[in-house]
Amino acid sequence: MLKWAAVHNVELIFIEPGKPAQNAWIESFNGRVRDEFLNFHLFRSLPELRTAAYEWLDDYNTVRPHSSSAISRRRSSSPVEGTRKTGPAGPHFRAA
């Protein structure tokens, strides 16, 4: 990464240790991944993990509401836009 940044004249700016609020969005997302995805699955293979992760991420990005959900609803004609599937009963969660 450092070599690529130097070749492309990109300055890397990292979050200071112990300062997660400097990028609160990713901290929130990481918490959701842990709480809503990783804690509900027991993966037996890397392909199984990848498939489940793509399904969860698609649900996260397209179905559930976000802070910009009003904008998302205006752009979408989907009847399920703005709804949220939660808990282990959702279609992308299965008992371990």
C-alpha positions as CSV (number, residue, x, y, z in Angstrom):
1,M,0.0,0.0,0.0
2,L,2.8,2.4,0.9
3,K,4.6,1.7,-2.4
4,W,1.4,2.2,-4.5
5,A,0.6,5.5,-2.6
6,A,4.2,6.7,-3.4
7,V,4.0,5.8,-7.0
8,H,0.6,7.5,-7.4
9,N,1.5,10.5,-5.3
10,V,-1.2,9.8,-2.7
11,E,-0.9,10.9,0.9
12,L,-2.1,8.3,3.3
13,I,-3.8,9.6,6.4
14,F,-4.6,7.1,9.1
15,I,-6.9,7.3,12.1
16,E,-5.0,8.1,15.3
17,P,-4.7,5.1,17.7
18,G,-7.5,5.3,20.3
19,K,-9.5,7.8,18.2
20,P,-12.3,5.7,16.5
21,A,-14.6,8.7,16.4
22,Q,-12.4,10.1,13.6
23,N,-14.2,7.7,11.3
24,A,-17.5,7.0,13.1
25,W,-19.2,5.5,9.9
26,I,-16.8,2.6,9.6
27,E,-16.9,2.0,13.3
28,S,-20.7,1.8,13.1
29,F,-20.5,-0.5,10.1
30,N,-18.0,-2.8,11.7
31,G,-20.3,-3.1,14.8
32,R,-23.2,-4.0,12.6
33,V,-21.2,-6.6,10.7
34,R,-20.2,-8.2,14.1
35,D,-23.7,-7.9,15.7
36,E,-25.9,-8.7,12.7
37,F,-23.8,-11.1,10.6
38,L,-20.8,-12.7,12.2
39,N,-22.5,-13.5,15.5
40,F,-25.3,-15.5,13.7
41,H,-23.2,-17.7,11.5
42,L,-20.9,-20.7,11.8
43,F,-19.0,-21.0,8.5
44,R,-17.7,-24.3,7.3
45,S,-15.8,-23.0,4.3
46,L,-14.5,-19.8,2.8
47,P,-16.9,-20.0,-0.2
48,E,-19.8,-20.3,2.3
49,L,-18.6,-17.2,4.2
50,R,-18.2,-15.2,0.9
51,T,-21.7,-16.2,-0.3
52,A,-23.3,-15.2,3.0
53,A,-21.3,-12.0,3.2
54,Y,-22.4,-10.9,-0.3
55,E,-26.0,-11.6,0.6
56,W,-25.8,-9.7,3.9
57,L,-24.0,-6.8,2.2
58,D,-26.6,-6.6,-0.6
59,D,-29.4,-6.6,2.1
60,Y,-27.5,-3.9,4.0
61,N,-27.0,-1.7,1.0
62,T,-30.4,-2.1,-0.8
63,V,-33.1,-3.0,1.7
64,R,-32.6,-1.5,5.1
65,P,-32.9,2.2,5.8
66,H,-29.9,4.4,6.3
67,S,-29.5,8.1,7.2
68,S,-30.1,8.9,3.6
69,S,-33.1,6.6,3.4
70,A,-35.5,9.4,2.2
71,I,-33.2,9.9,-0.8
72,S,-33.0,6.1,-1.4
73,R,-36.8,5.8,-1.3
74,R,-37.2,8.5,-3.8
75,R,-34.8,6.8,-6.2
76,S,-36.3,3.3,-5.8
77,S,-39.5,1.9,-7.0
78,S,-39.0,-1.2,-4.9
79,P,-42.0,-1.9,-2.5
80,V,-39.6,-3.2,0.2
81,E,-37.3,-0.2,0.2
82,G,-37.0,1.3,3.6
83,T,-37.9,-2.0,5.4
84,R,-35.5,-3.7,7.7
85,K,-35.0,-7.4,8.3
86,T,-33.7,-8.1,11.8
87,G,-32.7,-10.9,14.0
88,P,-32.0,-14.5,13.3
89,A,-35.4,-15.0,11.6
90,G,-34.3,-12.9,8.6
91,P,-33.7,-14.7,5.3
92,H,-29.9,-14.3,5.5
93,F,-29.6,-15.7,9.0
94,R,-29.6,-19.3,9.9
95,A,-29.0,-21.1,13.1
96,A,-25.5,-22.3,13.8
